[in-house]
Amino acid sequence: MTKADGEDLRPARRVVRRTRGRGHGSIVRLMSPSDLGQVLKPFVFLDLFEANMGQMRDAMQLHPHSGLATVTVFTKGDVRYEDPEAGKGALTYGGVEWMRAGGGIWHGKEIGPGVSTSVQGFQLWIALPPELENAVPDSQYVEASDMKRAGPAFVIAGTYEGVDSPVRAPAGFNYLLVTLKPGESWTYNPPEGHSVGWIALAHGEVAADVPLRAGDMAVFESGETAITLASTGADDAVFVVGSAAPHDHPLHLGYYSVHTTAEALVQGEGRIAELHRRLAAAGDRRTNSGTTPVFR
């Protein structure tokens, strides 16, 4: 078989599942631990949100997590953070909030409105490995100017093309935020062992082996074949891509917790209950900007 100069004859990495999730007001749940999370673990939960940040923060209740990490990236607009340990600043396109719940945290109001009327972004949950699922919590706010790029991609977590993310995520997965201009194409070459792969679009249209549009999440067939994507719409295509080595543990689920064993779940939920008692005793913890820092 021959090919013309520049023509790539590798078989396309096939999309095997697609979803547009379920809407909950300004939030669309694209994946949860009880559905696609079982297929894509360690990726177990994904929300696409677009809302007024002040209204979303006010509507959000403080809630707990254990056994998992959350990573929130912003695709449009800006938000403010203020934390006694992390300082204060702004998160814009490419900026990241990373929170490793580990043995337990309470959060939900740690980010407030910036200048923009509304914001858009993704929140992803990662199931942690046994050595971290009940470890000491850790959180970061990394502004866009401090994030690293590999071509058109911000390396949100992991390492890609020799570029290491500053986010303190465990090894074993990559998470990238990509923007392609109309007509541009890009190929993602997964690291060795990363047989899990998926994409979710915030804006625009792309062609994989099938056409995808804003609001779609697509799961690629298991394997380490490259994923080639082309922006086919009239506007920029903005999307996230995840790849990982499979999480070889069952998911033991609490209401806000994901653990590898029933015993680890009991430990995490016990720690959450203890933190709740301390949280009640701590009283009003709001900062001058109206945010409430993560309690851990």
N, C-alpha and C positions, 0 to 999 in steps of 0.2 A: 504494500500500500504506500502511495506517495503522498506528499503534501506540498503545497505551495509555500514559498518563503513566508515565515511568520504565522502560518496556520497551525493551530494546536489540534491534534487529532486524539488527545486523551479523552476517554469517555467522560461525559458530564456526571458529576455527583448528583444523584437523583433526589428530588424531594419526595418523601414517602408519606408525609402528613402535613396538612395545613389547617389553620384555625384563625378565626377572627375573635375568639374569646367570648366573654360575657361582660356586658356593660353594667357598671354600678355608678351611675351619675357621671362624674368627670373621670372615672377610672375604668379601664377595660382590663379584666383579668384574662391574660392570654394563656397562663399555665398555672396549675396548682399542684401540690404534692399528691393529690388523689387522682390526677389524670396524666398529663404529659410529663409531670415530674417523675413518675415511675419509669418513664422511658429515657429521660434525659439527665437523670441524677448523675453528678452532684447538683445540676441546675434543677430546682424543684418548684420555683414560683416566679412569675413575671407579670408585672403590671405595667401598662402604658397609661400615663396620666396626662391630662391637660386641663388646667384650672387656674383660677385666681389663688395664688399661694396663701394669702392671708385667710381667705375663706376656707381653704382646704385645711390649713393648720388649726383654725378655730373649730372645725367640725371633727377633727381627728381626736380621739381619746388617747390618753396615755395607755399603753398596752405593753405586755412583756414578750420576750423571746428567750429561747435557750436552744443550744445545739446547732445553731445555724449562723450564717453571716448574711447581712444585707449590703448590697451595693446599689447606690442611686446615682444615675447619670442624667445630665440635663441636655436636652436637644434644642431647646428654644427658651428664651427669657433668662431671668436671673433671680437668685434667692440670696438671703443673708443668713449667716450662722454666727452664733456667739456662744462661747463655751469657756469656762474658767481655765480648763486645761489646754484647749486647742486654740484659743484666741478668737478673733472675729474677722470676717471677711465676706467675700462674695463668691458664689459658684455660678458660672455661666456655661455655655456650650462646652462640653468636655470636662467640666468640673465634676468632682466625685465626692459623695459621702460614703465612707466605708464604716461598717459597724459589725464587729465580730461579737455576737451575743455570748458565745461560749456557755459558761455556767449560769448566765442569766442577766438580763437588763430590763429596764422599763424605758420606753421612749415614745415619740409620736409628735412632739411639738418643738423639736430642736432646730428646725429651719423656718425662717420667716420670709415675708415678701421683700423683694428688692425694688428696682425701678420699674420693671416691666409690669404690664397689667396682668399677664398670665404667663405660666410656664408650662413646658412640656418635658417629659422625660420618662425613663424606665426605672422601676425598682425590681431588682433581681434578688432571690434568695439562693444561697449556696448551702447544701448539706455539708457539715463539717466532718472531718475524719475523727475516729475514736479518740485520738490523743488531744483533740482540740474542742470536742463537743461540750465538755464541762470545764474548760480552761478559763483563766482570767479573761474578762472581756477586753476588747480593744476597739477604739474608734479613731477615725481620721477625717479631716476635711482637706481635700487637695484641690487647689484652685487650678483653673485651666492652664494658666501660665506655667505651672509646675508639672503638668502632665507631659508624657513623652509620646512622640508620634513615630510610626513606621509607615511611610508613604501617606496615603489618605486616612490612615487609622490612628486614633488615639488608643494606646495600649492601656486600657482601663485596669486590667488585672493580668498577671502572668508575664510571659516573655515572648516577643515575636520579632523575628528578623534581627536578633541581637539587641533589641530594645527592651529594657526592664521597666515595668510599671513601678512607680513609687508607692503604690498601695500595698499595705502589708497583708496581702492575701496568701493563703497556703498554696503550695505548689500543686500542679495537677490539672489546672484549667487555665484557659485564656478567655478574655472578654474584651472585645474591641468595639469602638464607636467609629463609624465610617461615614464620610460624606463623599459622594461621587457627583460630579457635574453632569449635565445631560450629555449622553454619548460616551462617557468614560466607562472603562471596565477595570476590574480589579480581581486578582486571584489570591485567595487565602490558601496557604499551604500549611495544614495542621502539623504540629510537632509529632514526633514518633509517639505512638500510644494513644493519641487523641482520636478515638473512633466515634465519639459523640459529637454531633454538630448541628447547629440550628441558626436561624436568622429571624429578626423581627424588625419591621419597617415602621418608622415614625412619620416619614414624609417621602413622597415621590413614588417612583416605580422602578423595579429592577427585573431583569430576566436572569433566572437561574436555568434549570432545564424546563421550567415553567414560568409564566409571568407572575410577579408578585406586586402588590400595591400597598400603600400606606394602611396600617392597621393589621396586616397579615403577619402571622408567625408561621414559619415553615421548618420542618424537621428533615434533615438529610439522612440518607441511608447510612447505616453503620459502616465505618471504614476510615481510611486515612487518605483517600483520594482528595486532590485539591478541589476547592469550591471556587468557581468562576462566576462573577456577577457583573452585569452591565446595566448602567442607568439608562432607561428607555423612555422616560417621561420628558415633559417640557421644563421641569424644575429639578433642582438638586434632589438626589436620593439620600436620605439619612436613615441609617439602620445600625443595629447592633448584631454582632456575630459572636457565638460562643462555641468553644470546643473543649473537650476534656477527655481524660482517661475515665472509664466508667467507675462509678462509686459502688463498690462491691459489698454493699451492706443494705439490709432492709430499711425501710423508712418507718420508724415508730413515731406516730404523730400525736402531739397535743394540740390544743386550740391554736397556739402561736409558736409551737415548738416542733423541731424535727430532730430525732436522735437515731442512733444505730441499734440500740437495744432497749427493751422495756425498762431495765434497771437504770440505764443512763437517763431515760425520760423521767423516771421518778425522781432521780437526783436533781435534774434540771428544774422540774416543776416545784420541788421542795425549796430550792434556792430562790425561785421567783416569788414564792409565798413569803419567804423571809424578807426579801427586798421590798415587798409591798408593805409590810409592817414598818420597815424603816422609812419608806417613802412617805407614808402617812404622818410619821413623826417629824419629817423634815419640813413640812409646811410648804408655803409658797416659795418656789425656787425660780420664778421667772426672772429673766435678765432685763436690763434696761430696754432692750429692743423687743421684748415680748416673747422671746423664745424660752423654752424650758429644757435645759441640758439633759442629755442621756443620764439616767440614774443607774449606777452599776456598783 
